[in-house]
Amino acid sequence: MIARVAMLATLLSAVPGFARAADAPSPAPEPAASAAAPKPLRHLVYSVTVEVQTQTDMRTRAVDAAMGGNTEHYAASGTSLGTVTCDVVGVADGNLLVDVTENASERSSATKRVAVQNDGGLIFLPNQGALTEEESELVSLLAPGLMGGERAVGDSWTARQKSPNYTTAKTFRLTDVKNAADISLAVEEVYTRSGSEALSGTVVGTVEYDPGRLVPLYVKLDKTTHQDSTEGYKTRKLGMNFVLEKDSRAKP
C-alpha cells in the first residue's frame, strides 16, 4: 500500500501545476479566460461499441413455488456507440496518469483521473466516480509494461492484481506478428470480488497491438459476470470493441 501511495504521489507531482496547487497555503487565483489548459503528453481517441445483455433469475416466495415455479426470469439488452478519450497527463517510473472520458449514446462518463501501473493495474483517485467497465478494460491496456519484455509467437504471460476484496489474473498470448507495428494478442482474464456484493467472471478476446508505440490498435473483448445473492442469480454479458482513431504521437 505504501508503495502504491508513493507511486501515485510521484505521478501527481509530474502533472504541471498539480503540486503547486496542492501546496498553496490559500486558494490559487482563477486562471485568465484566455489561459489554455496544459496540453496532455499524449492524446488518444478510440471509437467504442458496447453491447450489454443481462439475465436475472429472481427467487420467489415459497407460496409462489407451491404454485408451480420458484424463479422469475428477466432479460434486458442494449447497445452504446461513441468514443473513449485517454489523455496521458503524467509519466513516472514506467507508470502513467491518465484522464479518461467516455462520450457514448448510452454510457457517457465524465472525465476521471486514474493511475495505470506498469503491469496494467489501476489505482483510482479519491472523490471521483468509478470508470465504466469498458474504460477500465481499455485504459489497462495502455500499460507501458504490457508485453513484459521481448516475446515470440506462442509465448504467454500473466499479470496478477490483488486487493483486499478483488483478485484478477489476466493472461496474454502472442498469436501473430504481422509486422513490427502490428502484433496479435489473445487475452483471457479471470476475476473475483468478495464481500456483500460478491461476483466472479471472465474476459476473453483479442488485441491488435503496436509494441513500438505501446498502444492497442483494435480491441475486441467479451466479458461475462455472474453474481449470486439471496434475491437471485444474475448473468451479465458485455461485448466491447475499440478502434484507435487518433494518436497525437502517430506519424503523419
C-alpha positions in Angstrom: 0.0 0.0 0.0 2.8 2.4 0.9 4.5 1.7 -2.5 1.2 2.4 -4.3 0.7 5.7 -2.5 4.3 6.8 -3.2 3.9 5.9 -6.9 0.7 7.9 -7.1 2.3 10.9 -5.4 5.2 10.8 -7.8 2.8 10.7 -10.8 0.7 13.6 -9.5 3.8 15.7 -8.9 4.7 15.2 -12.5 1.5 17.0 -13.7 2.1 20.7 -14.4 0.5 22.8 -11.7 -0.8 20.0 -9.6 1.9 20.1 -6.9 1.9 23.9 -6.7 -1.9 24.0 -6.3 -1.8 21.2 -3.6 0.9 23.0 -1.6 -0.5 26.5 -1.8 -1.5 28.0 1.6 -4.5 29.6 0.1 -6.8 29.0 -2.9 -5.0 29.8 -6.2 -6.5 32.6 -8.3 -8.8 31.7 -11.1 -6.9 31.4 -14.4 -7.5 34.0 -17.0 -10.2 33.1 -19.5 -7.6 33.0 -22.3 -5.2 30.6 -20.5 -5.1 27.2 -22.1 -5.1 24.0 -20.1 -1.8 22.1 -20.0 -1.5 20.0 -23.2 -1.5 16.3 -22.4 1.6 14.3 -23.1 -0.4 12.1 -25.3 -3.9 12.3 -26.7 -5.7 9.0 -27.7 -9.2 8.7 -29.1 -10.9 5.3 -29.6 -14.3 4.6 -31.1 -16.2 2.2 -28.9 -19.2 -0.1 -29.3 -20.6 -1.7 -26.2 -23.3 -4.4 -26.3 -24.9 -5.3 -22.9 -27.1 -8.4 -22.2 -28.4 -9.1 -18.7 -30.4 -12.0 -17.5 -31.7 -12.2 -13.9 -33.4 -15.1 -12.3 -35.2 -13.8 -9.2 -36.2 -16.3 -6.4 -39.8 -16.0 -5.5 -41.6 -16.7 -2.2 -42.3 -20.2 -1.0 -46.0 -19.7 -1.6 -45.3 -18.9 -5.3 -43.1 -22.0 -5.5 -46.0 -24.2 -4.4 -48.0 -22.9 -7.4 -45.5 -24.3 -9.9 -42.3 -22.2 -10.0 -39.7 -20.7 -7.8 -38.0 -18.3 -10.1 -38.9 -15.3 -12.3 -36.8 -14.5 -15.4 -35.9 -11.1 -16.6 -33.8 -10.1 -19.6 -32.5 -6.8 -21.0 -30.1 -5.7 -23.7 -28.8 -2.5 -25.2 -26.1 -1.1 -27.5 -24.0 2.0 -27.0 -21.8 3.8 -29.6 -19.3 6.6 -29.0 -15.7 7.3 -28.1 -13.3 6.9 -25.2 -10.6 9.6 -24.9 -7.4 8.9 -23.0 -5.2 11.8 -22.2 -1.8 10.9 -20.6 -1.0 13.8 -18.3 1.8 12.3 -16.2 4.6 9.7 -16.6 6.9 8.4 -13.8 8.9 5.2 -13.4 7.0 3.4 -16.2 3.6 4.3 -14.7 1.0 6.6 -16.3 -1.5 9.1 -15.1 -4.4 9.2 -17.5 -7.6 11.3 -17.8 -10.3 9.1 -19.2 -13.6 10.4 -20.8 -16.4 8.4 -22.5 -18.9 10.1 -24.8 -21.4 7.5 -25.9 -25.0 7.2 -26.8 -26.0 5.3 -23.7 -22.9 5.1 -21.4 -21.3 8.6 -21.3 -19.0 9.2 -18.3 -17.3 12.4 -17.1 -13.6 12.7 -17.1 -11.8 10.8 -14.3 -8.1 10.5 -13.5 -6.6 7.1 -12.9 -3.0 5.8 -12.4 -2.0 3.0 -14.7 0.7 0.9 -13.3 3.4 -0.6 -15.5 1.8 -4.0 -15.4 -1.8 -2.8 -16.1 -3.0 -2.4 -12.5 -5.2 0.6 -11.9 -5.2 3.0 -8.9 -8.2 5.3 -8.7 -8.0 8.8 -7.2 -10.4 9.5 -4.4 -13.6 11.6 -4.6 -14.5 10.8 -8.2 -16.8 8.2 -9.7 -15.8 4.8 -11.0 -14.8 4.2 -14.5 -17.2 2.3 -16.7 -16.2 -1.3 -17.4 -15.1 -0.5 -20.9 -13.0 2.4 -19.8 -11.2 0.2 -17.2 -10.5 -2.6 -19.8 -9.2 -0.1 -22.3 -7.0 2.0 -20.1 -5.3 -1.0 -18.5 -4.1 -1.9 -22.0 -2.2 1.3 -22.1 0.3 0.0 -19.5 3.9 0.5 -20.8 4.9 -2.9 -19.5 2.0 -4.8 -21.1 4.3 -7.1 -23.1 6.6 -7.7 -20.1 9.7 -7.9 -22.3 10.7 -9.5 -25.6 8.2 -12.1 -26.9 7.9 -14.7 -29.6 4.8 -16.2 -31.2 3.4 -18.7 -28.8 4.7 -17.0 -25.7 2.2 -16.4 -22.9 2.4 -14.3 -19.6 0.1 -13.4 -16.8 -0.5 -10.1 -14.9 -2.0 -10.6 -11.5 -3.7 -8.0 -9.3 -4.9 -8.4 -5.8 -6.6 -6.1 -3.3 -8.5 -6.9 0.0 -11.7 -8.0 -1.8 -10.7 -8.2 -5.5 -8.4 -10.5 -7.4 -7.7 -10.8 -11.1 -5.3 -12.8 -13.4 -5.0 -11.6 -17.0 -3.1 -13.9 -19.4 -1.8 -12.7 -22.7 -0.6 -14.9 -25.6 1.2 -13.7 -28.6 -0.5 -15.3 -31.6 0.8 -13.5 -34.7 3.3 -10.9 -35.8 2.0 -9.1 -38.9 4.9 -6.5 -38.8 6.9 -4.5 -36.4 4.0 -2.2 -35.7 1.1 -4.7 -35.6 1.0 -7.9 -33.5 -1.9 -10.0 -32.3 -2.6 -11.0 -28.7 -5.1 -13.3 -27.2 -6.5 -12.3 -23.8 -8.1 -14.4 -21.1 -8.9 -12.9 -17.7 -10.5 -14.4 -14.6 -11.6 -12.2 -11.7 -13.5 -12.5 -8.4 -14.8 -10.0 -5.9 -15.7 -11.0 -2.3 -17.9 -9.2 0.3 -21.5 -8.2 0.3 -21.6 -7.8 -3.5 -19.6 -10.9 -4.4 -19.2 -11.8 -8.0 -17.0 -13.7 -10.4 -16.4 -13.6 -14.1 -14.2 -13.9 -17.2 -12.9 -11.7 -20.0 -11.8 -13.2 -23.3 -10.8 -11.5 -26.6 -8.1 -10.3 -28.9 -5.9 -7.2 -29.1 -4.1 -5.8 -32.2 -1.1 -4.0 -30.6 1.7 -1.7 -31.7 4.7 -2.6 -29.5 6.7 0.3 -30.7 4.1 2.9 -29.8 2.9 0.9 -26.7 -0.7 1.2 -27.8 -3.6 -1.1 -28.7 -4.9 -0.5 -32.2 -8.0 -2.7 -32.1 -9.6 -4.5 -29.2 -12.4 -7.0 -29.0 -13.4 -8.3 -25.6 -16.3 -10.3 -24.2 -16.9 -10.0 -20.5 -19.2 -12.3 -18.5 -20.1 -11.7 -14.9 -22.0 -14.0 -12.5 -23.5 -12.7 -9.3 -25.5 -14.8 -6.8 -27.4 -13.3 -3.9 -30.4 -14.1 -1.7 -32.6 -12.4 -4.2 -31.5 -14.3 -7.2 -28.8 -15.0 -9.8 -27.6 -12.5 -12.4 -25.6 -13.1 -15.5 -24.3 -10.0 -17.4 -22.5 -10.1 -20.7 -20.6 -7.1 -22.1 -19.2 -7.1 -25.6 -16.7 -4.3 -26.2 -15.0 -3.2 -29.4 -12.4 -0.4 -29.6 -10.7 1.1 -32.6 -7.9 3.6 -32.3 -9.0 6.7 -34.3 -6.5 9.3 -33.1 -3.0 9.3 -31.6 -1.1 12.5 -31.1 2.2 10.6 -31.4 1.3 8.9 -34.7 3.4 9.8 -37.6 1.5 11.8 -40.3 
